Amino acid sequence: MIRILIAEHLPLVRRGLLATLGAEPDLRVVAEAGSTEEVVRAAGAAEPDVAVVDLDLPGPAVITRLARQAPRCGILILSANPNPGQVRTMLAGPALGFMSLCVPPERLIEGVRQVAAGDRAIEAELAVAALQCATNPLTRRELDVLRIAAGGARSTEIADELFLSVGTVRNHLSRIMCKTGARNRLDAVRIASDCGWL
């Protein structure tokens, strides 16, 4: 019997996962949680074999804490809008699986069984996209500039916040666009976000 923890902040989605997974004879949902604190408590008390975790619960923090609290528990991540960068980041950490919330129920069930066996469970499209996503070419300072630019800040505001000259900020932005192949700042932010660099 595979013992499962469902970690999902939306009650309706959590109930759907509970119904889907609980209907299988070899799967048993032993705990469900809607917040980071509930996940950590439930993982310690219920000792699940697999945790099915929505990445929006809120993100990497819950994964790290869950892995510390229950090191023998396999983690299968679900995301409503997965991007290649998220897949790469999560699978480089403690997670064994990553799937979209749009995955068919039978594929999710199969994924839970794979993770319980210690195997990887990744949707083929997500795996290909993650492999095609380039490694981060940006320096730490360029990432700082781009993060602030992502909030809509102008060059002068970025310069003030990072204690740089406006010319240096413009140079950083120019290099960022060149390295990412972006047409403009917004495009650079989109590319960096999609690849999980921000």
ChimeraX commands (.cxc) that place a marker at each C-alpha (Angstrom):
marker #1 position 0.00,0.00,0.00 radius 0.5
marker #1 position 1.42,3.39,-1.04 radius 0.5
marker #1 position 0.75,6.07,1.56 radius 0.5
marker #1 position 0.10,9.52,0.06 radius 0.5
marker #1 position 0.13,13.09,1.34 radius 0.5
marker #1 position -1.76,15.57,-0.84 radius 0.5
marker #1 position -0.50,19.15,-0.51 radius 0.5
marker #1 position -2.78,21.52,-2.42 radius 0.5
marker #1 position -3.97,24.98,-1.36 radius 0.5
marker #1 position -7.21,24.93,-3.40 radius 0.5
marker #1 position -9.83,22.81,-1.61 radius 0.5
marker #1 position -11.68,21.84,-4.80 radius 0.5
marker #1 position -8.50,20.61,-6.51 radius 0.5
marker #1 position -7.41,18.86,-3.31 radius 0.5
marker #1 position -10.74,16.99,-3.20 radius 0.5
marker #1 position -10.33,15.96,-6.84 radius 0.5
marker #1 position -6.85,14.58,-6.14 radius 0.5
marker #1 position -8.17,12.79,-3.07 radius 0.5
marker #1 position -10.99,11.16,-5.08 radius 0.5
marker #1 position -8.68,10.21,-7.98 radius 0.5
marker #1 position -5.87,8.71,-5.91 radius 0.5
marker #1 position -8.07,7.25,-3.17 radius 0.5
marker #1 position -10.02,5.19,-5.69 radius 0.5
marker #1 position -6.99,3.01,-6.49 radius 0.5
marker #1 position -6.68,-0.23,-4.46 radius 0.5
marker #1 position -2.92,0.12,-3.89 radius 0.5
marker #1 position -3.00,3.84,-2.99 radius 0.5
marker #1 position -4.14,5.35,0.29 radius 0.5
marker #1 position -4.30,9.06,1.07 radius 0.5
marker #1 position -3.11,9.32,4.67 radius 0.5
marker #1 position -3.02,13.13,4.94 radius 0.5
marker #1 position -3.98,16.28,3.11 radius 0.5
marker #1 position -2.75,19.81,3.66 radius 0.5
marker #1 position -3.51,23.29,2.38 radius 0.5
marker #1 position -0.58,25.29,3.76 radius 0.5
marker #1 position 3.17,24.93,4.27 radius 0.5
marker #1 position 2.82,24.41,8.02 radius 0.5
marker #1 position 0.13,21.75,7.54 radius 0.5
marker #1 position 2.35,19.95,5.02 radius 0.5
marker #1 position 5.31,19.82,7.42 radius 0.5
marker #1 position 3.13,18.64,10.33 radius 0.5
marker #1 position 1.32,16.05,8.20 radius 0.5
marker #1 position 4.58,14.68,6.78 radius 0.5
marker #1 position 5.93,14.10,10.29 radius 0.5
marker #1 position 2.74,12.56,11.66 radius 0.5
marker #1 position 1.52,10.46,8.70 radius 0.5
marker #1 position 4.89,9.23,7.35 radius 0.5
marker #1 position 3.77,9.17,3.69 radius 0.5
marker #1 position 5.62,7.30,0.95 radius 0.5
marker #1 position 4.76,9.96,-1.64 radius 0.5
marker #1 position 3.80,13.61,-1.33 radius 0.5
marker #1 position 1.84,15.10,-4.23 radius 0.5
marker #1 position 2.60,18.81,-3.91 radius 0.5
marker #1 position 1.20,21.79,-5.81 radius 0.5
marker #1 position 4.13,24.12,-6.57 radius 0.5
marker #1 position 1.92,27.12,-5.79 radius 0.5
marker #1 position 1.75,26.11,-2.13 radius 0.5
marker #1 position 4.03,28.42,-1.96 radius 0.5
marker #1 position 6.78,27.07,-4.11 radius 0.5
marker #1 position 10.25,25.80,-3.31 radius 0.5
marker #1 position 10.10,26.58,0.42 radius 0.5
marker #1 position 7.54,23.85,1.09 radius 0.5
marker #1 position 9.55,21.33,-0.96 radius 0.5
marker #1 position 12.72,21.99,1.02 radius 0.5
marker #1 position 10.94,21.75,4.38 radius 0.5
marker #1 position 9.08,18.61,3.34 radius 0.5
marker #1 position 12.30,16.91,2.24 radius 0.5
marker #1 position 13.89,17.72,5.61 radius 0.5
marker #1 position 10.87,16.57,7.63 radius 0.5
marker #1 position 10.31,13.33,5.68 radius 0.5
marker #1 position 13.53,12.37,3.85 radius 0.5
marker #1 position 12.15,8.96,2.77 radius 0.5
marker #1 position 9.07,10.48,1.17 radius 0.5
marker #1 position 9.16,10.79,-2.63 radius 0.5
marker #1 position 7.97,14.14,-3.93 radius 0.5
marker #1 position 5.80,14.55,-7.03 radius 0.5
marker #1 position 5.24,18.19,-7.98 radius 0.5
marker #1 position 2.15,19.49,-9.74 radius 0.5
marker #1 position 1.94,22.91,-11.39 radius 0.5
marker #1 position -0.90,24.70,-13.14 radius 0.5
marker #1 position 1.52,26.59,-15.41 radius 0.5
marker #1 position 4.83,24.73,-15.44 radius 0.5
marker #1 position 7.82,26.27,-17.16 radius 0.5
marker #1 position 11.10,24.60,-18.14 radius 0.5
marker #1 position 13.05,26.47,-15.49 radius 0.5
marker #1 position 10.79,25.23,-12.70 radius 0.5
marker #1 position 11.14,21.67,-13.92 radius 0.5
marker #1 position 14.94,21.89,-13.99 radius 0.5
marker #1 position 15.12,23.56,-10.58 radius 0.5
marker #1 position 12.74,21.18,-8.83 radius 0.5
marker #1 position 14.25,18.03,-10.32 radius 0.5
marker #1 position 17.75,19.22,-9.40 radius 0.5
marker #1 position 16.50,19.20,-5.79 radius 0.5
marker #1 position 14.64,16.55,-3.84 radius 0.5
marker #1 position 11.68,16.06,-6.21 radius 0.5
marker #1 position 11.41,12.83,-8.22 radius 0.5
marker #1 position 8.45,13.87,-10.34 radius 0.5
marker #1 position 6.95,16.91,-12.06 radius 0.5
marker #1 position 3.60,17.05,-13.86 radius 0.5
marker #1 position 1.08,19.58,-15.05 radius 0.5
marker #1 position -2.26,19.80,-13.25 radius 0.5
marker #1 position -3.77,19.11,-16.70 radius 0.5
marker #1 position -2.31,15.60,-16.81 radius 0.5
marker #1 position -4.83,12.76,-17.28 radius 0.5
marker #1 position -5.72,10.99,-14.01 radius 0.5
marker #1 position -4.22,7.68,-15.16 radius 0.5
marker #1 position -0.87,9.37,-15.81 radius 0.5
marker #1 position -0.89,10.96,-12.35 radius 0.5
marker #1 position -1.63,7.57,-10.76 radius 0.5
marker #1 position 1.18,5.98,-12.74 radius 0.5
marker #1 position 3.47,8.85,-11.66 radius 0.5
marker #1 position 2.68,8.30,-7.99 radius 0.5
marker #1 position 3.57,4.61,-8.35 radius 0.5
marker #1 position 6.83,5.51,-10.13 radius 0.5
marker #1 position 7.85,7.98,-7.42 radius 0.5
marker #1 position 6.96,5.45,-4.70 radius 0.5
marker #1 position 9.34,3.00,-6.42 radius 0.5
marker #1 position 12.09,5.63,-6.39 radius 0.5
marker #1 position 11.85,6.34,-10.12 radius 0.5
marker #1 position 11.43,9.66,-11.93 radius 0.5
marker #1 position 7.96,10.63,-13.18 radius 0.5
marker #1 position 8.01,13.51,-15.64 radius 0.5
marker #1 position 5.65,14.41,-18.46 radius 0.5
marker #1 position 7.50,13.95,-21.76 radius 0.5
marker #1 position 6.72,17.49,-22.99 radius 0.5
marker #1 position 8.04,19.02,-19.76 radius 0.5
marker #1 position 11.19,16.90,-19.86 radius 0.5
marker #1 position 11.96,17.95,-23.45 radius 0.5
marker #1 position 11.31,21.62,-22.68 radius 0.5
marker #1 position 13.56,21.45,-19.60 radius 0.5
marker #1 position 16.37,19.88,-21.63 radius 0.5
marker #1 position 16.05,22.54,-24.31 radius 0.5
marker #1 position 16.13,25.39,-21.81 radius 0.5
marker #1 position 19.61,26.89,-21.80 radius 0.5
marker #1 position 21.68,27.26,-18.66 radius 0.5
marker #1 position 21.65,30.72,-17.13 radius 0.5
marker #1 position 24.15,32.99,-18.97 radius 0.5
marker #1 position 23.49,36.01,-16.74 radius 0.5
marker #1 position 25.81,37.23,-13.99 radius 0.5
marker #1 position 24.52,37.84,-10.47 radius 0.5
marker #1 position 24.52,41.62,-11.05 radius 0.5
marker #1 position 22.67,41.24,-14.36 radius 0.5
marker #1 position 20.03,39.15,-12.56 radius 0.5
marker #1 position 19.71,41.87,-9.90 radius 0.5
marker #1 position 19.14,44.47,-12.62 radius 0.5
marker #1 position 16.63,42.27,-14.44 radius 0.5
marker #1 position 14.67,41.44,-11.26 radius 0.5
marker #1 position 14.18,45.13,-10.53 radius 0.5
marker #1 position 13.38,45.85,-14.19 radius 0.5
marker #1 position 10.74,43.10,-14.03 radius 0.5
marker #1 position 8.85,45.23,-11.52 radius 0.5
marker #1 position 8.60,48.04,-14.09 radius 0.5
marker #1 position 11.45,50.18,-12.74 radius 0.5
marker #1 position 13.19,52.65,-15.06 radius 0.5
marker #1 position 16.96,52.72,-15.46 radius 0.5
marker #1 position 17.30,55.60,-12.99 radius 0.5
marker #1 position 15.32,53.69,-10.35 radius 0.5
marker #1 position 17.39,50.54,-10.89 radius 0.5
marker #1 position 20.57,52.63,-10.60 radius 0.5
marker #1 position 19.40,54.19,-7.33 radius 0.5
marker #1 position 18.44,50.86,-5.82 radius 0.5
marker #1 position 21.67,49.10,-6.78 radius 0.5
marker #1 position 23.96,52.13,-6.22 radius 0.5
marker #1 position 25.08,52.10,-9.85 radius 0.5
marker #1 position 25.31,54.78,-12.50 radius 0.5
marker #1 position 22.52,54.97,-15.08 radius 0.5
marker #1 position 25.08,54.19,-17.80 radius 0.5
marker #1 position 26.14,51.00,-15.99 radius 0.5
marker #1 position 22.51,49.91,-15.70 radius 0.5
marker #1 position 21.99,50.52,-19.43 radius 0.5
marker #1 position 25.11,48.49,-20.18 radius 0.5
marker #1 position 23.81,45.63,-18.03 radius 0.5
marker #1 position 20.43,45.75,-19.77 radius 0.5
marker #1 position 22.11,45.75,-23.16 radius 0.5
marker #1 position 24.22,42.69,-22.24 radius 0.5
marker #1 position 21.14,40.94,-20.82 radius 0.5
marker #1 position 19.24,41.43,-24.07 radius 0.5
marker #1 position 22.22,40.26,-26.09 radius 0.5
marker #1 position 22.73,37.12,-23.95 radius 0.5
marker #1 position 19.05,36.17,-23.93 radius 0.5
marker #1 position 18.33,37.14,-27.55 radius 0.5
marker #1 position 15.54,39.40,-26.28 radius 0.5
marker #1 position 14.05,42.26,-28.32 radius 0.5
marker #1 position 13.56,44.49,-25.26 radius 0.5
marker #1 position 13.44,44.46,-21.44 radius 0.5
marker #1 position 10.01,42.86,-21.24 radius 0.5
marker #1 position 11.08,40.10,-23.59 radius 0.5
marker #1 position 14.24,39.54,-21.50 radius 0.5
marker #1 position 12.12,39.27,-18.35 radius 0.5
marker #1 position 9.80,36.77,-20.04 radius 0.5
marker #1 position 12.69,34.64,-21.32 radius 0.5
marker #1 position 14.46,34.65,-17.95 radius 0.5
marker #1 position 11.22,33.83,-16.10 radius 0.5
marker #1 position 10.34,30.99,-18.47 radius 0.5
marker #1 position 13.79,29.48,-18.00 radius 0.5
marker #1 position 13.61,29.83,-14.21 radius 0.5
marker #1 position 16.51,32.26,-13.90 radius 0.5
marker #1 position 14.54,34.90,-12.00 radius 0.5
marker link #1:1,2 radius 0.2
marker link #1:2,3 radius 0.2
marker link #1:3,4 radius 0.2
marker link #1:4,5 radius 0.2
marker link #1:5,6 radius 0.2
marker link #1:6,7 radius 0.2
marker link #1:7,8 radius 0.2
marker link #1:8,9 radius 0.2
marker link #1:9,10 radius 0.2
marker link #1:10,11 radius 0.2
marker link #1:11,12 radius 0.2
marker link #1:12,13 radius 0.2
marker link #1:13,14 radius 0.2
marker link #1:14,15 radius 0.2
marker link #1:15,16 radius 0.2
marker link #1:16,17 radius 0.2
marker link #1:17,18 radius 0.2
marker link #1:18,19 radius 0.2
marker link #1:19,20 radius 0.2
marker link #1:20,21 radius 0.2
marker link #1:21,22 radius 0.2
marker link #1:22,23 radius 0.2
marker link #1:23,24 radius 0.2
marker link #1:24,25 radius 0.2
marker link #1:25,26 radius 0.2
marker link #1:26,27 radius 0.2
marker link #1:27,28 radius 0.2
marker link #1:28,29 radius 0.2
marker link #1:29,30 radius 0.2
marker link #1:30,31 radius 0.2
marker link #1:31,32 radius 0.2
marker link #1:32,33 radius 0.2
marker link #1:33,34 radius 0.2
marker link #1:34,35 radius 0.2
marker link #1:35,36 radius 0.2
marker link #1:36,37 radius 0.2
marker link #1:37,38 radius 0.2
marker link #1:38,39 radius 0.2
marker link #1:39,40 radius 0.2
marker link #1:40,41 radius 0.2
marker link #1:41,42 radius 0.2
marker link #1:42,43 radius 0.2
marker link #1:43,44 radius 0.2
marker link #1:44,45 radius 0.2
marker link #1:45,46 radius 0.2
marker link #1:46,47 radius 0.2
marker link #1:47,48 radius 0.2
marker link #1:48,49 radius 0.2
marker link #1:49,50 radius 0.2
marker link #1:50,51 radius 0.2
marker link #1:51,52 radius 0.2
marker link #1:52,53 radius 0.2
marker link #1:53,54 radius 0.2
marker link #1:54,55 radius 0.2
marker link #1:55,56 radius 0.2
marker link #1:56,57 radius 0.2
marker link #1:57,58 radius 0.2
marker link #1:58,59 radius 0.2
marker link #1:59,60 radius 0.2
marker link #1:60,61 radius 0.2
marker link #1:61,62 radius 0.2
marker link #1:62,63 radius 0.2
marker link #1:63,64 radius 0.2
marker link #1:64,65 radius 0.2
marker link #1:65,66 radius 0.2
marker link #1:66,67 radius 0.2
marker link #1:67,68 radius 0.2
marker link #1:68,69 radius 0.2
marker link #1:69,70 radius 0.2
marker link #1:70,71 radius 0.2
marker link #1:71,72 radius 0.2
marker link #1:72,73 radius 0.2
marker link #1:73,74 radius 0.2
marker link #1:74,75 radius 0.2
marker link #1:75,76 radius 0.2
marker link #1:76,77 radius 0.2
marker link #1:77,78 radius 0.2
marker link #1:78,79 radius 0.2
marker link #1:79,80 radius 0.2
marker link #1:80,81 radius 0.2
marker link #1:81,82 radius 0.2
marker link #1:82,83 radius 0.2
marker link #1:83,84 radius 0.2
marker link #1:84,85 radius 0.2
marker link #1:85,86 radius 0.2
marker link #1:86,87 radius 0.2
marker link #1:87,88 radius 0.2
marker link #1:88,89 radius 0.2
marker link #1:89,90 radius 0.2
marker link #1:90,91 radius 0.2
marker link #1:91,92 radius 0.2
marker link #1:92,93 radius 0.2
marker link #1:93,94 radius 0.2
marker link #1:94,95 radius 0.2
marker link #1:95,96 radius 0.2
marker link #1:96,97 radius 0.2
marker link #1:97,98 radius 0.2
marker link #1:98,99 radius 0.2
marker link #1:99,100 radius 0.2
marker link #1:100,101 radius 0.2
marker link #1:101,102 radius 0.2
marker link #1:102,103 radius 0.2
marker link #1:103,104 radius 0.2
marker link #1:104,105 radius 0.2
marker link #1:105,106 radius 0.2
marker link #1:106,107 radius 0.2
marker link #1:107,108 radius 0.2
marker link #1:108,109 radius 0.2
marker link #1:109,110 radius 0.2
marker link #1:110,111 radius 0.2
marker link #1:111,112 radius 0.2
marker link #1:112,113 radius 0.2
marker link #1:113,114 radius 0.2
marker link #1:114,115 radius 0.2
marker link #1:115,116 radius 0.2
marker link #1:116,117 radius 0.2
marker link #1:117,118 radius 0.2
marker link #1:118,119 radius 0.2
marker link #1:119,120 radius 0.2
marker link #1:120,121 radius 0.2
marker link #1:121,122 radius 0.2
marker link #1:122,123 radius 0.2
marker link #1:123,124 radius 0.2
marker link #1:124,125 radius 0.2
marker link #1:125,126 radius 0.2
marker link #1:126,127 radius 0.2
marker link #1:127,128 radius 0.2
marker link #1:128,129 radius 0.2
marker link #1:129,130 radius 0.2
marker link #1:130,131 radius 0.2
marker link #1:131,132 radius 0.2
marker link #1:132,133 radius 0.2
marker link #1:133,134 radius 0.2
marker link #1:134,135 radius 0.2
marker link #1:135,136 radius 0.2
marker link #1:136,137 radius 0.2
marker link #1:137,138 radius 0.2
marker link #1:138,139 radius 0.2
marker link #1:139,140 radius 0.2
marker link #1:140,141 radius 0.2
marker link #1:141,142 radius 0.2
marker link #1:142,143 radius 0.2
marker link #1:143,144 radius 0.2
marker link #1:144,145 radius 0.2
marker link #1:145,146 radius 0.2
marker link #1:146,147 radius 0.2
marker link #1:147,148 radius 0.2
marker link #1:148,149 radius 0.2
marker link #1:149,150 radius 0.2
marker link #1:150,151 radius 0.2
marker link #1:151,152 radius 0.2
marker link #1:152,153 radius 0.2
marker link #1:153,154 radius 0.2
marker link #1:154,155 radius 0.2
marker link #1:155,156 radius 0.2
marker link #1:156,157 radius 0.2
marker link #1:157,158 radius 0.2
marker link #1:158,159 radius 0.2
marker link #1:159,160 radius 0.2
marker link #1:160,161 radius 0.2
marker link #1:161,162 radius 0.2
marker link #1:162,163 radius 0.2
marker link #1:163,164 radius 0.2
marker link #1:164,165 radius 0.2
marker link #1:165,166 radius 0.2
marker link #1:166,167 radius 0.2
marker link #1:167,168 radius 0.2
marker link #1:168,169 radius 0.2
marker link #1:169,170 radius 0.2
marker link #1:170,171 radius 0.2
marker link #1:171,172 radius 0.2
marker link #1:172,173 radius 0.2
marker link #1:173,174 radius 0.2
marker link #1:174,175 radius 0.2
marker link #1:175,176 radius 0.2
marker link #1:176,177 radius 0.2
marker link #1:177,178 radius 0.2
marker link #1:178,179 radius 0.2
marker link #1:179,180 radius 0.2
marker link #1:180,181 radius 0.2
marker link #1:181,182 radius 0.2
marker link #1:182,183 radius 0.2
marker link #1:183,184 radius 0.2
marker link #1:184,185 radius 0.2
marker link #1:185,186 radius 0.2
marker link #1:186,187 radius 0.2
marker link #1:187,188 radius 0.2
marker link #1:188,189 radius 0.2
marker link #1:189,190 radius 0.2
marker link #1:190,191 radius 0.2
marker link #1:191,192 radius 0.2
marker link #1:192,193 radius 0.2
marker link #1:193,194 radius 0.2
marker link #1:194,195 radius 0.2
marker link #1:195,196 radius 0.2
marker link #1:196,197 radius 0.2
marker link #1:197,198 radius 0.2
view
